[in-house]
Amino acid sequence: MREEELTLEKKEYISLLFLLYGEVLTESIKRRMRQFYLDDYSLSEIAENEKVSRNAIHESLRNGVQKLMKLEKKLHFLEKNQHLSSLVEQLELTEDPSQREAVLQKMKGELFYGV
């Protein structure tokens, strides 16, 4: 993963995964991911601060990303969160009471039954 190859969209996605699942990571991986994905440190800055190689940081981040993506693949929390967020937006824009009720029913299905 080269810094220049990491698109803003992918970085945002990984940041969201980190916010959801980050607590399951080891302290060192969590700290490095926080610095890279949330605080916008470069690999070199993190490596210098921790007195390790850039490659060590790169490997920690790669391992962290793999763990986060594996969790999302199994649990789908981010996917469900994004779907519920879109339903909330839809609800805010809907004025027709019957349509609002339909959106609310969808939301209840997602929240209570995972449907």
C-alpha positions as CSV (number, residue, x, y, z in Angstrom):
1,M,0.0,0.0,0.0
2,R,1.8,3.1,-1.2
3,E,0.6,6.4,0.3
4,E,0.0,7.9,-3.1
5,E,-2.1,4.9,-4.2
6,L,-4.4,5.2,-1.2
7,T,-7.4,7.0,-2.6
8,L,-9.4,9.4,-0.4
9,E,-12.5,7.1,-0.8
10,K,-10.6,4.0,0.4
11,K,-8.9,6.0,3.2
12,E,-12.4,7.2,4.4
13,Y,-13.7,3.6,4.2
14,I,-10.9,2.2,6.3
15,S,-11.3,5.1,8.7
16,L,-14.9,4.2,9.2
17,L,-14.0,0.5,9.7
18,F,-11.4,1.6,12.3
19,L,-13.9,3.7,14.2
20,L,-16.3,0.7,14.3
21,Y,-13.9,-2.1,15.0
22,G,-10.6,-0.5,16.1
23,E,-10.9,-1.6,19.7
24,V,-10.2,-5.3,18.7
25,L,-6.8,-4.4,17.4
26,T,-3.5,-4.5,19.4
27,E,-2.5,-1.2,21.0
28,S,0.4,-0.7,18.6
29,I,-1.7,-1.4,15.5
30,K,-4.5,0.8,16.8
31,R,-2.1,3.7,17.6
32,R,-0.5,3.5,14.1
33,M,-3.9,3.2,12.3
34,R,-5.2,6.2,14.3
35,Q,-2.2,8.3,13.3
36,F,-2.3,7.3,9.7
37,Y,-6.0,7.2,9.0
38,L,-7.4,9.7,11.4
39,D,-4.6,12.1,12.2
40,D,-3.1,12.1,8.6
41,Y,0.5,11.2,9.6
42,S,2.7,9.8,6.8
43,L,4.3,6.4,7.1
44,S,7.7,8.2,7.5
45,E,6.4,10.4,10.4
46,I,5.0,7.4,12.3
47,A,8.1,5.4,11.7
48,E,10.3,8.3,12.9
49,N,8.1,8.9,16.0
50,E,8.2,5.2,16.9
51,K,11.8,4.6,15.9
52,V,11.0,1.7,13.6
53,S,11.2,1.3,9.8
54,R,8.6,2.5,7.4
55,N,8.2,-1.1,6.4
56,A,7.2,-2.0,10.0
57,I,4.6,0.7,9.9
58,H,3.4,-0.5,6.5
59,E,3.0,-4.1,7.7
60,S,1.2,-3.0,10.9
61,L,-1.3,-1.0,8.8
62,R,-1.7,-3.8,6.3
63,N,-2.4,-6.3,9.1
64,G,-4.9,-3.9,10.7
65,V,-6.7,-3.2,7.5
66,Q,-7.0,-7.0,6.8
67,K,-8.4,-7.6,10.3
68,L,-10.9,-4.7,10.0
69,M,-12.1,-5.9,6.5
70,K,-12.5,-9.4,7.8
71,L,-14.7,-8.2,10.6
72,E,-16.8,-6.2,8.3
73,K,-17.2,-9.1,5.9
74,K,-18.5,-11.2,8.8
75,L,-20.5,-8.6,10.8
76,H,-21.6,-6.0,8.2
77,F,-21.9,-3.2,10.8
78,L,-20.7,-0.5,8.4
79,E,-22.9,-1.7,5.6
80,K,-25.9,-1.7,8.0
81,N,-25.0,1.7,9.4
82,Q,-24.8,3.2,6.0
83,H,-28.1,1.7,5.0
84,L,-29.8,3.0,8.1
85,S,-28.3,6.5,7.5
86,S,-29.7,6.5,4.0
87,L,-33.2,5.6,5.4
88,V,-32.9,8.4,8.0
89,E,-32.1,10.8,5.1
90,Q,-35.0,9.5,3.1
91,L,-37.3,9.9,6.2
92,E,-36.2,13.5,6.6
93,L,-37.1,14.3,3.0
94,T,-40.4,12.5,2.9
95,E,-43.5,14.5,3.7
96,D,-46.2,12.0,2.7
97,P,-47.4,10.2,5.9
98,S,-47.8,6.8,4.2
99,Q,-44.4,7.0,2.7
100,R,-42.9,8.0,6.0
101,E,-44.6,5.0,7.7
102,A,-43.1,2.7,5.0
103,V,-39.6,4.1,5.6
104,L,-40.1,3.7,9.4
105,Q,-41.1,0.1,8.9
106,K,-37.9,-0.5,6.9
107,M,-35.9,1.0,9.7
108,K,-37.6,-1.1,12.3
109,G,-36.9,-4.2,10.2
110,E,-33.2,-3.3,10.0
111,L,-32.9,-2.4,13.7
112,F,-34.9,-5.2,15.2
113,Y,-34.6,-8.1,12.8
114,G,-31.7,-7.3,10.5
115,V,-33.9,-7.5,7.5
